[in-house]
Amino acid sequence: MLRKSPAKTEGRKLYGVTKWKINTSYEFKGKCRVTKAHVDLSISTLLPRLTPKMSIKFSVKSPFRKFESKLISYQKKHEKYAKQAAQEIEKKLLSYGSPKDCDKARKIMRIDINNIIEKYKMKSKVYDKKTDYGRTKGVKI
C-alpha cells in the first residue's frame, strides 16, 4: 500500500498527508490601524482507501478500518496545528494598534505571518519525527 501511495513529504512516501495554506488580508481604519483581519485557511488531507467496487474480505477490511481510524486521528493533529496557526495570525494582525509608519508595519506583519506559519509547520515536522510518521500512534498495517 505504501509503495502505491501518492502521499509524499520531503521525498518520503507516506500512508497519508495533510497540507495546509493560509492567505491573509486585512482592512485598515484611518492611516494604518488594522480593524478587520481575514485569515483564509485551506486544509487538504490525502488518505488511502479501499477500492469501492471490489469485493473485499473481512480479514482485510477489518484491519484496514482500524488502520484508517488511527491514520485519520493522526492527521487531525496536523489539522489542529493549521487551525492554531490561523487563529494566532488573526490575533496578531489585530494586535498592532496604530503604527506611525504604515509601510514598515506592513513589512512587519508579513514577517510575523510567515514566522507563525513556519512555527506551526515545524511543529508538524517535529510531530512526524517524534511519532515516526504516526507509527508510535498505531499508524501501521
C-alpha positions in Angstrom: 0.0 0.0 0.0 2.8 2.4 0.8 4.5 1.7 -2.5 1.4 2.9 -4.4 0.7 5.8 -2.1 0.7 9.3 -3.8 1.2 10.9 -0.4 4.7 12.3 0.0 6.6 14.8 2.2 10.2 15.7 1.7 10.5 12.9 -0.8 9.3 10.2 1.6 6.2 8.2 0.7 3.6 8.1 3.4 0.2 6.5 4.0 -1.5 9.9 4.3 -0.6 13.5 4.4 -2.2 16.8 5.5 -1.2 20.0 3.7 -2.4 23.5 4.5 -2.1 27.0 3.3 -3.0 30.4 4.8 -3.9 33.5 2.9 -4.5 36.8 4.7 -6.0 40.2 4.1 -6.9 43.0 6.4 -8.8 46.2 6.5 -7.4 49.5 7.8 -9.1 52.4 9.5 -7.6 55.8 9.5 -4.0 55.8 8.5 -3.0 52.1 9.1 -4.8 50.6 12.1 -6.0 47.0 11.3 -9.7 46.8 12.1 -10.5 43.5 10.4 -8.3 40.6 9.7 -9.3 37.9 7.2 -7.5 34.6 7.5 -8.3 32.0 4.9 -7.2 28.5 5.8 -7.3 25.7 3.3 -6.6 22.2 4.5 -6.2 19.1 2.3 -5.8 15.6 3.7 -4.9 12.7 1.4 -5.8 9.3 2.8 -5.7 5.7 1.4 -9.0 4.0 0.6 -10.2 0.5 -0.3 -11.4 0.2 -3.9 -15.2 0.5 -3.5 -16.2 -1.7 -6.4 -14.0 -4.6 -5.3 -15.3 -7.4 -3.1 -13.1 -7.2 0.0 -12.8 -9.9 2.6 -13.5 -9.1 6.2 -9.9 -10.3 7.0 -8.6 -7.3 5.0 -11.4 -4.8 5.7 -11.3 -5.0 9.5 -7.6 -4.3 9.9 -7.8 -1.6 7.3 -10.6 0.1 9.1 -8.5 0.1 12.4 -5.5 1.4 10.5 -7.7 4.1 8.8 -9.1 5.3 12.1 -5.6 5.7 13.6 -4.4 7.5 10.4 -7.3 9.9 10.5 -6.7 10.6 14.2 -3.0 11.2 13.4 -3.8 13.6 10.6 -6.2 15.5 12.8 -3.2 16.7 14.8 -1.7 18.3 11.7 -5.1 19.9 11.0 -5.1 21.2 14.6 -1.7 22.9 14.0 -3.0 24.6 10.9 -6.1 25.9 12.8 -3.8 27.2 15.6 -1.6 29.0 13.1 -4.7 30.7 11.6 -6.0 31.8 15.0 -2.6 33.1 16.1 -2.2 35.1 12.8 -5.7 36.7 13.2 -4.9 37.6 16.8 -1.5 39.0 15.8 -2.9 41.1 13.0 -5.5 42.7 15.3 -2.8 43.5 17.9 -0.7 46.1 16.0 -2.6 49.2 17.2 -1.9 52.3 15.2 1.7 52.3 14.0 3.1 55.6 12.6 4.9 54.1 9.6 2.4 52.1 7.6 5.0 50.6 5.1 7.2 49.4 7.9 4.1 48.0 9.7 3.1 46.0 6.6 6.5 44.5 6.3 6.5 43.5 10.0 3.0 42.0 9.5 4.3 39.9 6.6 7.3 38.8 8.6 5.2 37.9 11.6 2.7 36.0 9.5 5.5 33.9 7.8 7.1 33.3 11.2 3.8 32.0 12.7 3.3 29.7 9.6 6.8 28.4 9.9 6.4 27.8 13.6 3.4 25.5 13.1 4.8 23.8 10.1 7.9 23.0 12.2 5.5 21.6 15.0 4.1 19.3 12.4 7.5 18.1 11.3 8.6 17.5 14.9 5.4 15.6 15.5 6.1 13.4 12.4 9.6 12.7 13.5 8.7 12.1 17.2 6.0 9.6 16.2 7.9 8.1 13.2 5.2 9.5 10.9 2.4 8.0 13.1 3.8 4.5 13.8 4.1 5.1 17.5 0.5 6.2 17.4 -0.6 2.9 15.8 -0.5 4.0 12.2 0.8 0.8 10.7 -0.7 -2.1 8.8 
